[in-house]
Amino acid sequence: LWADRDETKSLRHISAGAYIDFLMAWVSAQLNNELIFPTRPEVPFPSKFIKIVKIIAKRLFRVYAHIYHSHFHHLMSLELECHFNTSFKHFIFFVDKFALIETKELAPLAELIRQMKERRQKHT
């Protein structure tokens, strides 16, 4: 489901590919919005900054979960799984460090995340 302009009243059913396209455009618009991500040192971050970053992280996690669930075999056939895993690992460690996604939201990939964290602890 996709909600145009953050309005839940206009939810519409779309394909996963369309959701990802809309999401990436939305994330890009957020990142380029000077009111949310100011680039000048004298401009403060808005009070809703953390809330927006958490929404972005949660939605990006859904993309990772979808790809792992539905397309990982394609990544393997292209020998790209190591790159994808590395990208996800960095994403998860960042999200974990700054508590951007609630544990319950990470449930679809909880086992993979647990394994990544265990490997990290063995090497520290």
C-alpha positions in Angstrom: 0.0 0.0 0.0 1.2 3.5 -0.8 -0.2 6.7 0.7 0.3 9.8 -1.4 1.7 12.8 0.4 1.6 11.0 3.8 -2.2 11.0 3.7 -3.6 7.6 4.8 -6.9 8.5 3.3 -5.5 8.0 -0.2 -4.0 4.5 0.2 -3.7 2.5 -3.0 -2.6 -1.0 -3.8 0.5 -1.0 -6.0 3.1 -3.6 -7.0 6.3 -4.0 -5.0 8.3 -2.4 -7.8 6.1 0.6 -7.9 6.2 0.9 -4.1 10.0 0.9 -4.3 10.1 3.5 -7.0 7.7 5.8 -5.1 9.6 5.2 -1.9 13.0 6.1 -3.4 11.5 9.2 -4.9 9.9 10.1 -1.5 13.2 9.5 0.4 15.1 11.6 -2.2 12.6 14.4 -1.7 13.0 14.2 2.1 16.8 14.2 1.9 16.8 17.2 -0.5 14.3 19.2 1.6 16.3 22.0 3.3 13.6 22.3 5.9 14.2 18.7 7.1 17.9 18.2 6.3 19.4 21.7 6.4 22.8 22.1 4.8 23.8 25.5 6.3 25.4 25.3 9.8 23.3 28.2 11.1 20.0 26.4 10.3 18.8 24.1 13.0 17.3 20.7 12.4 13.5 20.6 12.8 12.0 19.2 16.0 10.5 16.3 13.9 13.9 15.4 12.4 14.3 12.1 14.3 10.7 11.1 13.6 11.3 11.6 9.9 14.6 9.7 9.9 12.9 6.8 11.7 10.1 6.7 9.1 12.7 6.7 6.3 14.7 3.9 7.9 11.6 1.8 8.5 10.5 2.1 4.9 13.9 1.3 3.6 14.1 -1.8 5.8 10.9 -3.0 4.1 12.7 -2.8 0.7 15.6 -4.9 2.1 13.1 -7.4 3.5 11.2 -7.7 0.2 14.4 -8.2 -1.7 15.6 -10.9 0.7 12.3 -12.6 0.7 11.4 -12.4 -3.0 14.5 -11.7 -5.0 17.6 -13.0 -3.2 17.9 -15.9 -5.6 18.3 -13.4 -8.4 21.1 -11.7 -6.5 22.8 -15.0 -6.1 22.5 -15.8 -9.8 24.3 -12.5 -10.5 26.8 -13.1 -7.7 25.7 -9.9 -6.0 24.7 -11.4 -2.6 27.9 -10.4 -0.9 27.4 -6.7 -1.9 23.8 -6.8 -0.9 24.6 -8.4 2.4 27.3 -5.8 3.1 24.9 -3.0 2.3 22.2 -4.4 4.6 24.8 -5.1 7.3 25.9 -1.4 7.3 22.3 -0.3 7.2 21.4 -2.5 10.2 24.4 -1.5 12.3 23.6 2.2 11.7 19.9 1.7 12.5 20.8 -0.3 15.6 23.4 2.3 16.8 20.9 5.2 16.6 17.7 3.1 17.6 15.9 4.1 14.4 13.7 1.0 14.0 11.8 -0.8 16.7 12.7 -4.5 17.2 9.2 -5.7 16.3 9.6 -3.9 12.9 12.8 -5.9 12.2 11.1 -9.3 12.8 11.0 -10.4 9.1 14.8 -10.5 9.1 15.4 -11.1 12.8 17.4 -14.3 12.3 19.7 -12.7 9.6 20.2 -9.6 11.8 21.1 -11.8 14.8 23.7 -13.7 12.8 25.2 -10.5 11.5 25.5 -9.1 15.1 27.0 -12.4 16.4 29.7 -12.3 13.6 30.4 -8.7 14.5 30.9 -9.5 18.2 33.3 -12.3 17.3 35.5 -9.9 15.4 35.6 -7.1 18.1 
